[in-house]
């Protein structure tokens, strides 16, 4: 049976992913999204398991209770990872898999889950946690004649 590191390396190579091996036990993988353009995901091989960490969004500026409620509701139906916050309040997807489960198929499922949850939650989290900042940005861009293209998903907030 191949080592977890070898399986991860093979998966990355066969899927032409933007990735970097930081050390023998840590792989950083960049997943391309649609709403969240990139999700950075770390696979860290430990003695008994592989830990998955993916940054989703920084600490919300407002409505933290509604943001946390959204995250906890989502957690109930998620596969292999769950939303969590770090000591700064930033939001991540985190998970842990036993070493024996590290196969190319499982890596594919986990990365697919990370990408899907990160991408599909990005705009709702921005809307819940940063609506005032979005409104200010919209007004500033409008006053300067700047493009509103990447804010179009939030036009209903204005």
Buried (B, 14 or more C-beta within 10 A) or exposed (E): EEEBBEBBBEBBEEEEBEBEBEEEBBBBBBBEBEEBEEBBBBBBBEEEBBBBBBBBBEEBEEBBEBBBEBBEEBBEEBEBBBBBBEEEEBBBBBBBBEBEBBBBEBBEEBBEBBBBBBBBBBBBBBBBBBBEEBBEBBEEBEEEEEEEEEBEEBEEBE
